Amino acid sequence: MQSADQYPAELTDAQRRHFSEHGYVRLRGVLTTDEIAMLRQAMARAQSSFELSPNSYNVTVAADSVWNHEAVDDRGPVKHDLAALAAAIRAYDLPRLADPPADGGTRGNFLLDTGVWRRVPELAKFALGEKIAGFSAQLLNVPAIRYYDDQMFIKEAGAVDRAAFHQDLPYFHLDGNCGCVFWIPLNSVRAGGGRVGYIPGSHRWHKMFKANVFISELPFPGAEGETMPQIEANPEAYGVQYLEAEPGDVLVHHFLTVHGSEGNRSNTLRAAFSLRYCDAELRYRHRPGAPAQPQHKTGLKDGDPLDDDIHPIVWPKTRRTGKGASNFEIAA
Ligand SMILES: O=C(O)CCC(=O)C(=O)O
């Protein structure tokens, strides 16, 4: 088997074709043991400073409050207005999406944080480095790549909350769809342990769906786009593909690919970083209803270039000027 140390910077035609046709691809064993160790260090640092983040959430605790009709802890002005979200969720009476807990298992938390690279130098070094940026350029087939942002998704043992099916673009303030997300697990992810599931070809549906509140199919108030079909009710009809993964593997999906995740019914942690890259030419476009991004630049108008410090150009290492929106060339 090929060692990740010798993993070619060049992706294979089959990998690029899979991404183009299906909207996702699993890159097996692409991270070295040193990279995995470094990312685990980054994860530990991110967790130990979780409370300091302007947009970290204990999703399980927040969801418990909402669905138990308790007051929600709305800490700090930059976080989501959880009280308003709670009111909307209760008004629509939509179920919380969760898998049944395993018999005798502990109950864990689903922890989410955004923009982790801004306070965790190990993650910044990796995310802004050439390896993943180079893969992005090949998958998106564009000459220059910008780092958009990241999220950290931790599902502790017994964190049975699911992530409702969604596309990522409706959460991003961008004027084109040419981007991809690298989902990097730091432990083995098996059936029932929090796998991500993708709908093959959904990036070619030519649809944008409303961003949802993540653990329920309720769209964010004011979100634009179509209503997401009820995929959870009938995953077979959509051909959902849940992927297992090992440390060293990286799953990549397109900004428009519909995906969601299982709860973690296992007795081990499931921790992943999700790194987002886009065509360097993309510009700002305000996305009504998308969650606030307290670490992004404020006051931008539609069509403004993105801020190079907040969304650095990572491929190649030279600066370019933006020429406007671009869309991924989708195979017919
Ligand atoms: O890690 C998860 O459970 C969800 C991941 C996800 O939805 C994403 O990376 O966009």
The ligand as an SDF file (V2000), in Angstrom:
LIG
                    3D

 10  9  0  0  0  0  0  0  0  0999 V2000
  -19.0750   16.2890   11.0910 O   0  0  0  0  0  0  0  0  0  0  0  0
  -20.3020   16.2660   10.9740 C   0  0  0  0  0  0  0  0  0  0  0  0
  -20.9930   15.5420   11.6880 O   0  0  0  0  0  0  0  0  0  0  0  0
  -20.9880   17.1250    9.9410 C   0  0  0  0  0  0  0  0  0  0  0  0
  -20.0360   17.6120    8.8720 C   0  0  0  0  0  0  0  0  0  0  0  0
  -20.6260   18.5860    7.9080 C   0  0  0  0  0  0  0  0  0  0  0  0
  -21.8090   18.7110    7.7720 O   0  0  0  0  0  0  0  0  0  0  0  0
  -19.7440   19.4280    7.0820 C   0  0  0  0  0  0  0  0  0  0  0  0
  -18.5110   19.2750    7.1010 O   0  0  0  0  0  0  0  0  0  0  0  0
  -20.2740   20.2960    6.3540 O   0  0  0  0  0  0  0  0  0  0  0  0
  1  2  2  0
  2  3  1  0
  2  4  1  0
  4  5  1  0
  5  6  1  0
  6  7  2  0
  6  8  1  0
  8  9  2  0
  8 10  1  0
M  END
$$$$
